Amino acid sequence: MSNRIAIYVFYEKNGEVRDYVTYCINGLKEVARDILVIVNGSINDDGLQKLKDLNVEVLQRENIGFDFAAYKAGIEHIGYDKLKNYDELILTNNSYYGPIYPFSEMFDEMAKRECDFWGINRHPKTNDSIKVNKKKYYIKEHIQSYFLVFRKSLLESDDFKRYWDNLKVFLSFSEAIAYGECELTYYFEQQGFSSSVYINFIKYSELINNNPTILIYEQVVIDKCPIIKRKSFSEYKHVLYNFSVVPNTSSILNNIKQVNAKLYDCVWDDLLALYSLDELGYLINLYDIISDKYIHSNGLKNKNALFIYIHDEYIKTKYVNLINSIFNYLDIILICNKNDFNQQFVNYDEKIIFNAEVIYEKIMSYDHVCFIHDMDFYDIIENIQTCIKKDFAEITIQALLYNKLYIANIINKLYNDARLGMYIPMMVPHFHFNQFVLSAYMSNGYCDDKIIITNNMFWIKTKVLGNSFDAFRRFLNLFKIGDVNSGKILVNIVQDERYYIKYCAPLELANAYIFKLFNISQSYMFYVKYFNYFKYCFYKILSPFIKSYKTKRLFLKKIRNDLRLYFRKECR
């Protein structure tokens, strides 16, 4: 271990110290002899204990001045004279996940370079500006401050102490960026100190005239950057679409899973604590087109079952055929409302009368279960042809139980991904149908930031339900009476237990999904293009002649509604 000291700044609104924090600090301990953790603001008791268990010093302070004020507080707490005894000082924070690759690899590479201070990435000079106290500030070329390393030559200088002594307390985030991050590099370079960065600055300045951490796949997979910014999965969502055709957050997660399974688990733990699955689905691919060709069999070593709730007196023919086709491949458990229901001859392993406790106990005796039923949840949707409802019901079943090999691949994916808790059927993008599905769910109190379990059928990893009997009982009771909100309870259970949900569909249906999406996107582009065109013409030509603000708004509303009607017609 080298003679280094690290100052790690931690801030979280609720004061919770999640696993990605402790993982990063443990990574820093491999390259730093001493670590001081600065807590900006509050921290809960469990979080404080987690930090103490790492055998690091903890300093808690009021959350003012952002990271730079915390860096300064840490430096003054250690003392300038004591800092001179170290070869390097690391300033970093909890704004990223890492190390994906050991920090030692980066430090070994940087040891070969002659410089007085360095970082991971250098932001290029841009023509973009940020508002600081109502004034424009143009971004200078600078080393990004989430990871800075100062060497002995700079630590022993008067300029180092002078910089931190004169540093003012920043009152806004834009001030911290402009006068903190941007000016730090400029200040020390003006004093004659040399700088360097781990990631090739020339390469990225040619690729993008903006924040290089946006190009996450290039940085992490190609250039082995040891960290990925947390906001890559949230705040960057609009920016990523501007700088890449398809954002690569899903590829990044898969890469992290392959090279560092423990960090992968930490990333999901943090993401599921901060964001709804619907928000994450905007960037992370939560859709699986699953092959029906045999791939792996690890999951089949576990206990797996198909639970079928028979609501009607007679079992529908499609379920008879389905059960016969997969009998002896999965355990078949029938759930019915009474013991003497009429039935055609079918193969099944067990029949149980509807009782929440019995069903829960039986489900928990398996590792993975599929839950289907013969109820028509789409009956809540009015103004839709029966044939369309029937098609969607059939597709729901196909998306979960296409054939034996498809089932094997679903089980295998649930088995191999520790954070994947549930598969639900993918909704075919049919605009006219989907809008009525969504409106029906919303009118029944369904939260619009939650994934919708259409028709309440799913595959689930049963350990997800281990601590949630009461919630699962509420799901069953609501489900039995045909309440669409029953699916909402399951979504909450899965996310509260820090698992994520994916949509699934067989490969054969992929062409239909893509074709429908293409039609919808084309029509939406038409809608956006022509509405903006009419809006431009209106303000340029007609607006001067219409003095009433109310009349202007009504006119634009009429244009927008007419275009929406055309858009809906095109998407059917």
Rosetta blueprint (number, residue, H / E / L):
1 M L
2 S L
3 N L
4 R E
5 I E
6 A E
7 I E
8 Y E
9 V E
10 F E
11 Y L
12 E L
13 K L
14 N L
15 G L
16 E L
17 V L
18 R L
19 D H
20 Y H
21 V H
22 T H
23 Y H
24 C H
25 I H
26 N H
27 G H
28 L H
29 K H
30 E L
31 V L
32 A L
33 R L
34 D E
35 I E
36 L E
37 V E
38 I E
39 V E
40 N E
41 G L
42 S L
43 I L
44 N L
45 D H
46 D H
47 G H
48 L H
49 Q H
50 K H
51 L H
52 K H
53 D H
54 L L
55 N L
56 V L
57 E E
58 V E
59 L E
60 Q E
61 R E
62 E L
63 N L
64 I L
65 G L
66 F H
67 D H
68 F H
69 A H
70 A H
71 Y H
72 K H
73 A H
74 G H
75 I H
76 E H
77 H H
78 I H
79 G L
80 Y H
81 D H
82 K H
83 L H
84 K L
85 N L
86 Y L
87 D L
88 E E
89 L E
90 I E
91 L E
92 T E
93 N E
94 N L
95 S L
96 Y E
97 Y E
98 G L
99 P L
100 I L
101 Y L
102 P L
103 F H
104 S H
105 E H
106 M H
107 F H
108 D H
109 E H
110 M H
111 A L
112 K L
113 R L
114 E L
115 C L
116 D L
117 F E
118 W E
119 G E
120 I L
121 N L
122 R E
123 H E
124 P L
125 K L
126 T L
127 N L
128 D L
129 S E
130 I E
131 K E
132 V E
133 N L
134 K L
135 K E
136 K E
137 Y E
138 Y E
139 I L
140 K L
141 E L
142 H E
143 I E
144 Q L
145 S L
146 Y L
147 F E
148 L E
149 V E
150 F E
151 R E
152 K H
153 S H
154 L H
155 L H
156 E L
157 S L
158 D H
159 D H
160 F H
161 K H
162 R H
163 Y H
164 W H
165 D H
166 N H
167 L L
168 K L
169 V L
170 F L
171 L L
172 S L
173 F H
174 S H
175 E H
176 A H
177 I H
178 A H
179 Y H
180 G H
181 E H
182 C H
183 E H
184 L H
185 T H
186 Y H
187 Y H
188 F H
189 E H
190 Q H
191 Q L
192 G L
193 F L
194 S L
195 S E
196 S E
197 V E
198 Y L
199 I L
200 N L
201 F H
202 I H
203 K H
204 Y H
205 S H
206 E H
207 L H
208 I L
209 N L
210 N L
211 N L
212 P H
213 T H
214 I H
215 L L
216 I H
217 Y H
218 E H
219 Q H
220 V H
221 V H
222 I H
223 D L
224 K L
225 C L
226 P L
227 I L
228 I E
229 K E
230 R H
231 K H
232 S H
233 F H
234 S L
235 E L
236 Y L
237 K H
238 H H
239 V H
240 L H
241 Y H
242 N H
243 F H
244 S L
245 V L
246 V L
247 P L
248 N L
249 T H
250 S H
251 S H
252 I H
253 L H
254 N H
255 N H
256 I H
257 K H
258 Q H
259 V H
260 N L
261 A H
262 K H
263 L H
264 Y H
265 D H
266 C H
267 V H
268 W H
269 D H
270 D H
271 L H
272 L H
273 A H
274 L H
275 Y L
276 S L
277 L H
278 D H
279 E H
280 L H
281 G H
282 Y L
283 L L
284 I L
285 N L
286 L L
287 Y E
288 D E
289 I E
290 I E
291 S L
292 D L
293 K L
294 Y L
295 I L
296 H L
297 S L
298 N H
299 G H
300 L H
301 K H
302 N L
303 K L
304 N E
305 A E
306 L E
307 F E
308 I E
309 Y E
310 I E
311 H L
312 D L
313 E L
314 Y L
315 I L
316 K L
317 T H
318 K H
319 Y H
320 V H
321 N H
322 L H
323 I H
324 N H
325 S H
326 I H
327 F E
328 N L
329 Y L
330 L E
331 D E
332 I E
333 I E
334 L E
335 I E
336 C E
337 N L
338 K L
339 N L
340 D L
341 F L
342 N L
343 Q L
344 Q L
345 F L
346 V L
347 N L
348 Y L
349 D L
350 E E
351 K E
352 I E
353 I E
354 F L
355 N L
356 A H
357 E H
358 V H
359 I H
360 Y H
361 E H
362 K H
363 I H
364 M L
365 S L
366 Y L
367 D L
368 H E
369 V E
370 C E
371 F E
372 I E
373 H E
374 D L
375 M L
376 D L
377 F H
378 Y H
379 D H
380 I H
381 I L
382 E L
383 N L
384 I L
385 Q L
386 T H
387 C H
388 I H
389 K H
390 K H
391 D H
392 F H
393 A H
394 E H
395 I H
396 T H
397 I H
398 Q H
399 A H
400 L H
401 L H
402 Y L
403 N L
404 K H
405 L H
406 Y H
407 I H
408 A H
409 N H
410 I H
411 I H
412 N H
413 K H
414 L H
415 Y H
416 N H
417 D L
418 A L
419 R L
420 L E
421 G E
422 M E
423 Y E
424 I E
425 P E
426 M L
427 M L
428 V L
429 P L
430 H L
431 F H
432 H H
433 F H
434 N H
435 Q H
436 F H
437 V H
438 L H
439 S H
440 A H
441 Y H
442 M H
443 S H
444 N L
445 G L
446 Y L
447 C L
448 D L
449 D L
450 K L
451 I L
452 I L
453 I L
454 T H
455 N H
456 N H
457 M L
458 F E
459 W E
460 I E
461 K E
462 T H
463 K H
464 V H
465 L H
466 G L
467 N L
468 S L
469 F H
470 D H
471 A H
472 F H
473 R H
474 R H
475 F H
476 L H
477 N H
478 L H
479 F H
480 K H
481 I L
482 G L
483 D L
484 V L
485 N L
486 S H
487 G H
488 K H
489 I H
490 L H
491 V H
492 N H
493 I H
494 V H
495 Q H
496 D H
497 E L
498 R L
499 Y L
500 Y E
501 I E
502 K E
503 Y E
504 C E
505 A E
506 P E
507 L H
508 E H
509 L H
510 A H
511 N H
512 A H
513 Y H
514 I H
515 F H
516 K H
517 L H
518 F H
519 N H
520 I H
521 S H
522 Q H
523 S H
524 Y H
525 M H
526 F H
527 Y H
528 V H
529 K H
530 Y H
531 F H
532 N H
533 Y H
534 F H
535 K H
536 Y H
537 C H
538 F H
539 Y H
540 K H
541 I H
542 L H
543 S H
544 P H
545 F H
546 I L
547 K L
548 S L
549 Y H
550 K H
551 T H
552 K H
553 R H
554 L H
555 F H
556 L H
557 K H
558 K H
559 I H
560 R H
561 N H
562 D H
563 L H
564 R H
565 L H
566 Y H
567 F H
568 R H
569 K H
570 E H
571 C H
572 R L
